[in-house]
Structure formats: C-alpha cells, structure tokens
C-alpha cells in the first residue's frame, strides 16, 4: 500500500468512505469501484466535476457503480462482522500508479 502521509485529506476521506461502503455491501475487500463511488459522493469533489466536464452523466455512473457493487459476492457467516477488510490487488496497483504519477508531476502528495 502507499504511505497515507503522502495523500491529501480528500484522498484519505475517500478511502475511509470506500471502506465504509465495502462494509455496508458485505464485501471482504475494497476495490477501485468502492473508491470511485466514494470520490463521486464527496461534496464539491474534484472527481465529479472533472467527469462532468467530459460530459459524463454522474447519476448514470453512480447507478452503474451501485449495480456493480450490489452484484459482487457478500461475506456472511461467523467472523463476517469482524470489520476486517483488505485492499484488493487492483486497488493497490491503482494507488501505486497514482503515487508514480504524483512523482512524475513533482507533487509531494497524492491527490484526487
């Protein structure tokens, strides 16, 4: 995973929201769709405004994300309520790519 000290407050908030979302859906891991959904729910968030500028319907995207998350397997049974979640390999790769991108831009922090 990445050094959370090198992320902006908005990224930290989005990762926490993604974790909460995964828990609500009963998922065992946090993935990119959880993070994107959390980013789109941020009030005055950068992700939503950027996607709107390229003519993306945010409501359609949110609906498709919710459908995707609802269709994923849920963890149930003994121990399922422990609250332990893991970052998926894909999410880890996404965050490492964001870290690399920040480095190329000579930015000290990973931002949205």
Buried (B, 14 or more C-beta within 10 A) or exposed (E): EBEEEBBBEBBEBBBEBBBBBBBEBEBBBBBBBBBBBBBBBBEEBEBBEEBEEEEEEEEEBBEEBBEBBEEBEEBEEEEEEEEEBEBBEEBBEBBEEBBEEBEEEEEEEBBB
